[in-house]
Amino acid sequence: MPQAAQEIFQSHKLASSADIDHARQVLSDAYLPLHFPSASPSTAVDLRLNVVKVGRVTAGYVRFGDAIRIHTVEATDYHVDIPVSGRAVMRAGARAPLYGSPQTARIFMPGYAADLDCDEEFSQLAVMIPRADLNLELEGLLGRSVTKPLEFSAEMGLVEGPGRTVLETLRFIDQVSNDASSMLRYPLASQRLEQVLIASLLTQPHNYTDALTSPIAAAGPRPVARAVELLRAHPEHPWTVSELALRVSVSVRSLQEGFRRSMGTTPTGYLRELRLEQVHDELLHAEPGAVSVSDVAARWGITHFGRFAANYQRRFAEKPSETVRRSGRSVPL
């Protein structure tokens, strides 16, 4: 019998059930309507379902103890099925089947019903990204409206490339969401992780890849200056580069190139430095015992504490804890 993989998102349990009807209902509510075509009313499914929301993205862990077949209605959003144990034959409509394994995931596009024929002790990470949000991000990168549906290469390797980045991000989300003081409760941190997932998925080959990799003119000084004004005026706003580019009437790629040429950084990098200043100021003026360094960092959208500490020391020539001591106050870590 295959060995079950370690359960993920354990602090976000949604269901643990052997009842076939209950399993169908909770999976349908979390993702999209589905049924088990080969199961009878008495079939025991031994389902484990954990689900966490990361901004607008739904990330979940799904495990079945026994072999099972799943059939869904036509999807309206994008789904990424990432096996972590066992194997499954994955089909999308009448398209060729893909053999999902811990080395290979499948992306399901809107407009196709999914059919999964799963081995016993099969488990996977199931990610759902709203079509509207993915299209909006793509349009921001292109600087124009999307006229044809976004179609990914359905097979996504998990050993390297975008698949590995998505998997590592999900494992990081698992790590921080299992903490009692989860950073996911802070909107800027949750948004940052959501953006990593969306941006990583858009590096998977798709029908707009050539357009995204073609050369583009840099934004001029005026849009860049206006973008800097917006960021400095409202560093607490949940900026995405797409929103910022829209506000200054250029494409994301053009704005990024303009920042690179005139500022030597990216819009995201510039905003990160502004928020680092806010963290420094907040630590310096915090009331004794009122906040923790990690809470302040997460509230300002910082998700990688090791990198944060290094950037903080580079910028202010001291560790965050030294800022606290220099202020004459004590802040819990």
C-alpha positions as CSV (number, residue, x, y, z in Angstrom):
1,M,0.0,0.0,0.0
2,P,1.4,3.5,-0.9
3,Q,2.6,5.5,2.1
4,A,0.5,8.6,2.8
5,A,2.2,12.0,2.6
6,Q,2.4,14.4,5.4
7,E,-0.9,16.3,5.8
8,I,-0.7,20.0,4.9
9,F,-2.7,23.0,6.2
10,Q,-3.6,20.9,9.3
11,S,-4.8,24.0,11.2
12,H,-7.4,24.6,8.5
13,K,-9.3,21.4,8.6
14,L,-12.6,21.6,6.7
15,A,-13.7,17.9,6.7
16,S,-12.7,14.4,7.7
17,S,-15.3,12.0,6.6
18,A,-16.0,8.6,5.2
19,D,-19.5,9.5,4.0
20,I,-19.7,9.8,0.2
21,D,-22.4,12.4,0.2
22,H,-20.7,14.5,2.8
23,A,-17.4,14.3,0.9
24,R,-19.1,15.4,-2.4
25,Q,-20.8,18.3,-0.7
26,V,-17.8,19.8,1.1
27,L,-15.6,19.4,-2.0
28,S,-18.3,21.0,-4.1
29,D,-18.6,23.9,-1.7
30,A,-14.9,24.5,-1.5
31,Y,-14.1,24.3,-5.2
32,L,-16.8,23.4,-7.8
33,P,-19.6,20.9,-8.1
34,L,-18.5,17.3,-8.5
35,H,-19.5,13.7,-8.1
36,F,-18.0,10.3,-7.8
37,P,-19.2,8.3,-10.8
38,S,-17.9,4.9,-9.8
39,A,-19.0,5.1,-6.2
40,S,-22.2,3.7,-4.6
41,P,-24.0,5.3,-1.7
42,S,-22.3,2.9,0.7
43,T,-18.8,3.6,-0.6
44,A,-16.4,4.8,2.2
45,V,-14.1,7.5,0.8
46,D,-11.9,8.3,3.9
47,L,-11.6,12.0,2.9
48,R,-9.4,14.6,4.5
49,L,-9.9,18.1,3.4
50,N,-8.0,21.2,4.6
51,V,-8.6,24.6,3.0
52,V,-7.0,28.0,3.5
53,K,-7.7,31.3,1.7
54,V,-4.7,33.3,0.6
55,G,-6.2,36.6,-0.6
56,R,-8.4,35.6,-3.5
57,V,-6.7,32.2,-4.0
58,T,-8.1,29.0,-2.5
59,A,-5.4,26.5,-1.4
60,G,-6.3,23.1,-0.1
61,Y,-5.0,19.6,0.8
62,V,-7.2,16.7,-0.3
63,R,-6.6,13.1,0.5
64,F,-8.5,9.9,-0.2
65,G,-7.7,6.7,1.6
66,D,-9.1,4.4,-1.1
67,A,-9.0,4.6,-4.9
68,I,-11.6,7.0,-6.2
69,R,-12.8,8.6,-9.4
70,I,-13.8,12.3,-9.4
71,H,-15.8,14.1,-12.1
72,T,-16.5,17.8,-12.0
73,V,-18.7,20.2,-13.9
74,E,-17.0,22.6,-16.4
75,A,-14.7,24.9,-14.4
76,T,-15.2,28.6,-14.4
77,D,-11.8,29.4,-12.8
78,Y,-8.2,28.0,-13.1
79,H,-7.4,25.0,-11.0
80,V,-3.9,23.5,-10.3
81,D,-3.9,19.9,-9.0
82,I,-0.5,19.1,-7.5
83,P,-0.1,15.4,-6.3
84,V,1.9,14.9,-3.2
85,S,1.4,11.2,-2.8
86,G,0.1,8.4,-5.1
87,R,-0.9,8.9,-8.8
88,A,-3.9,9.9,-10.7
89,V,-5.0,9.9,-14.3
90,M,-6.1,13.5,-15.0
91,R,-8.3,14.5,-17.9
92,A,-9.8,17.8,-19.0
93,G,-12.8,17.3,-21.2
94,A,-11.8,15.3,-24.3
95,R,-8.1,16.3,-24.1
96,A,-5.3,13.8,-23.7
97,P,-4.9,12.4,-20.2
98,L,-2.0,13.4,-18.0
99,Y,-0.5,11.1,-15.3
100,G,-0.3,13.2,-12.2
101,S,2.4,12.3,-9.7
102,P,4.6,14.1,-7.1
103,Q,6.8,15.1,-10.1
104,T,3.9,16.3,-12.4
105,A,0.9,18.6,-11.8
106,R,-1.9,19.5,-14.1
107,I,-3.5,22.9,-14.8
108,F,-7.2,22.8,-15.6
109,M,-8.6,25.7,-17.6
110,P,-12.0,27.3,-17.5
111,G,-14.6,25.7,-19.8
112,Y,-13.5,22.1,-19.2
113,A,-14.8,19.4,-16.9
114,A,-12.1,17.6,-14.9
115,D,-11.9,13.8,-14.5
116,L,-9.5,12.3,-12.0
117,D,-9.0,8.6,-11.5
118,C,-7.0,8.4,-8.3
119,D,-5.0,5.5,-6.8
120,E,-5.4,4.6,-3.1
121,E,-3.7,6.9,-0.6
122,F,-3.8,9.7,-3.2
123,S,-3.3,13.2,-1.9
124,Q,-2.9,16.5,-3.6
125,L,-2.7,20.2,-3.2
126,A,-5.6,21.8,-5.0
127,V,-5.3,25.5,-5.9
128,M,-8.1,27.6,-7.4
129,I,-7.4,31.0,-8.8
130,P,-10.3,33.2,-10.1
131,R,-10.3,33.6,-13.8
132,A,-11.0,37.4,-13.5
133,D,-8.0,38.0,-11.3
134,L,-5.6,36.0,-13.4
135,N,-6.8,37.8,-16.6
136,L,-6.5,41.2,-14.8
137,E,-2.9,40.4,-13.9
138,L,-2.2,39.2,-17.5
139,E,-3.8,42.4,-19.0
140,G,-1.6,44.5,-16.7
141,L,1.5,42.8,-17.9
142,L,0.5,43.1,-21.6
143,G,-0.9,46.7,-21.3
144,R,-3.9,45.7,-23.2
145,S,-7.1,43.7,-23.0
146,V,-7.0,39.9,-23.4
147,T,-9.1,38.9,-26.4
148,K,-8.6,35.1,-26.3
149,P,-8.8,32.9,-23.2
150,L,-5.6,32.3,-21.4
151,E,-4.5,28.7,-22.2
152,F,-1.6,27.2,-20.2
153,S,0.5,24.2,-21.1
154,A,-1.5,21.8,-19.0
155,E,1.5,19.7,-17.7
156,M,3.5,21.5,-15.0
157,G,6.7,19.9,-13.7
158,L,7.3,20.2,-10.0
159,V,11.0,19.6,-9.9
160,E,12.0,23.0,-11.3
161,G,10.6,26.1,-12.9
162,P,7.2,27.6,-12.1
163,G,5.8,24.4,-10.6
164,R,8.6,24.2,-8.1
165,T,8.0,27.8,-7.1
166,V,4.3,27.3,-6.7
167,L,4.9,24.2,-4.6
168,E,7.5,25.9,-2.4
169,T,5.2,28.8,-1.9
170,L,2.3,26.5,-0.8
171,R,4.6,24.8,1.7
172,F,5.7,28.1,3.1
173,I,2.0,29.1,3.4
174,D,1.5,25.8,5.3
175,Q,4.3,26.7,7.6
176,V,3.1,30.2,8.5
177,S,-0.6,29.3,8.5
178,N,-0.1,26.6,11.1
179,D,1.5,29.2,13.5
180,A,-0.9,30.5,16.2
181,S,0.1,34.0,15.1
182,S,-0.3,33.4,11.4
183,M,0.8,36.2,9.1
184,L,-2.2,35.4,6.9
185,R,-4.3,37.5,9.2
186,Y,-2.5,40.6,7.9
187,P,-3.9,41.7,4.5
188,L,-0.6,42.9,3.1
189,A,1.2,39.7,3.9
190,S,-1.7,37.6,2.5
191,Q,-1.7,39.7,-0.6
192,R,2.0,39.3,-1.1
193,L,1.7,35.5,-1.0
194,E,-1.3,35.5,-3.3
195,Q,0.7,37.6,-5.8
196,V,3.7,35.2,-5.7
197,L,1.3,32.3,-6.6
198,I,-0.3,34.3,-9.5
199,A,3.0,35.6,-10.8
200,S,4.6,32.1,-10.7
201,L,1.7,30.6,-12.5
202,L,2.0,33.2,-15.3
203,T,5.6,32.0,-16.0
204,Q,4.2,28.6,-17.0
205,P,4.1,28.5,-20.8
206,H,0.8,29.7,-22.2
207,N,-0.6,31.3,-25.4
208,Y,0.5,34.8,-24.3
209,T,4.1,33.9,-23.4
210,D,5.6,35.3,-26.6
211,A,3.9,38.6,-26.1
212,L,5.1,38.8,-22.5
213,T,8.7,38.1,-23.5
214,S,9.0,40.5,-26.4
215,P,10.9,43.8,-25.9
216,I,9.0,46.8,-24.6
217,A,9.7,50.5,-24.3
218,A,10.3,51.9,-20.8
219,A,7.8,54.3,-19.3
220,G,9.0,57.9,-19.4
221,P,10.0,60.0,-16.4
222,R,6.5,61.4,-15.7
223,P,4.7,58.1,-15.2
224,V,7.5,56.8,-13.0
225,A,7.5,60.0,-10.9
226,R,3.8,59.8,-10.5
227,A,4.0,56.2,-9.4
228,V,6.7,57.1,-6.9
229,E,4.3,59.8,-5.5
230,L,1.5,57.3,-5.1
231,L,3.7,54.8,-3.3
232,R,5.2,57.4,-1.0
233,A,1.8,58.9,-0.2
234,H,0.2,55.5,0.6
235,P,2.7,52.8,1.5
236,E,-0.1,51.1,3.5
237,H,-2.3,50.6,0.4
238,P,-2.3,47.0,-0.9
239,W,-0.6,48.0,-4.1
240,T,-0.2,45.6,-7.0
241,V,2.1,46.6,-9.9
242,S,-1.0,46.1,-12.1
243,E,-3.0,48.7,-10.2
244,L,-0.1,51.1,-10.0
245,A,0.5,50.8,-13.8
246,L,-3.2,51.4,-14.4
247,R,-3.1,54.5,-12.2
248,V,-0.3,56.0,-14.3
249,S,-1.6,54.8,-17.7
250,V,1.2,52.5,-18.7
251,S,1.6,48.7,-18.9
252,V,3.2,46.8,-16.0
253,R,6.2,45.8,-18.1
254,S,6.7,49.4,-19.3
255,L,6.5,50.7,-15.7
256,Q,8.9,48.0,-14.5
257,E,11.4,48.9,-17.2
258,G,11.0,52.6,-16.4
259,F,11.8,52.0,-12.7
260,R,14.7,49.8,-13.7
261,R,16.3,52.5,-15.9
262,S,15.6,55.6,-13.7
263,M,15.5,54.2,-10.2
264,G,17.7,51.1,-10.4
265,T,14.9,48.9,-8.9
266,T,11.4,47.7,-9.5
267,P,8.1,49.2,-8.3
268,T,7.8,46.2,-5.9
269,G,11.4,46.8,-4.7
270,Y,10.8,50.5,-4.2
271,L,7.6,49.8,-2.2
272,R,9.4,47.2,-0.1
273,E,12.0,49.9,0.9
274,L,9.2,52.3,1.8
275,R,7.6,49.7,4.0
276,L,10.9,48.9,5.6
277,E,11.1,52.6,6.7
278,Q,7.6,52.2,8.2
279,V,8.7,49.1,10.1
280,H,11.7,51.0,11.4
281,D,9.7,53.9,12.5
282,E,7.1,51.7,14.2
283,L,9.7,49.7,16.1
284,L,11.5,52.9,17.2
285,H,8.3,54.5,18.6
286,A,6.4,51.4,19.9
287,E,5.1,51.3,23.4
288,P,7.0,48.8,25.6
289,G,5.6,45.3,25.1
290,A,2.9,46.5,22.7
291,V,4.0,44.7,19.6
292,S,6.4,42.1,18.3
293,V,9.0,42.6,15.5
294,S,7.4,39.7,13.5
295,D,3.9,41.2,13.9
296,V,5.1,44.6,12.7
297,A,6.9,43.1,9.7
298,A,3.9,41.0,8.7
299,R,1.5,43.9,9.0
300,W,3.6,45.7,6.4
301,G,3.5,42.8,4.0
302,I,6.9,41.2,4.8
303,T,6.7,37.4,4.6
304,H,10.3,36.3,4.5
305,F,11.8,37.2,7.9
306,G,15.3,36.1,7.2
307,R,15.5,38.3,4.1
308,F,13.7,41.1,6.1
309,A,16.4,41.0,8.8
310,A,19.2,41.2,6.3
311,N,17.6,44.1,4.4
312,Y,16.8,45.9,7.6
313,Q,20.4,45.7,8.8
314,R,21.7,46.8,5.4
315,R,19.4,49.8,5.4
316,F,19.7,50.9,9.0
317,A,23.0,49.4,10.0
318,E,21.4,47.6,12.9
319,K,19.2,44.6,13.7
320,P,15.5,45.2,14.4
321,S,16.1,44.2,18.0
322,E,18.9,46.8,18.2
323,T,16.5,49.5,17.1
324,V,14.2,48.5,19.9
325,R,17.1,48.6,22.5
326,R,18.3,51.9,21.1
327,S,14.8,53.4,21.7
328,G,15.1,52.4,25.3
329,R,12.0,50.1,25.0
330,S,11.5,46.3,25.0
331,V,9.6,44.7,22.2
332,P,8.8,40.9,22.4
333,L,10.1,38.8,19.5
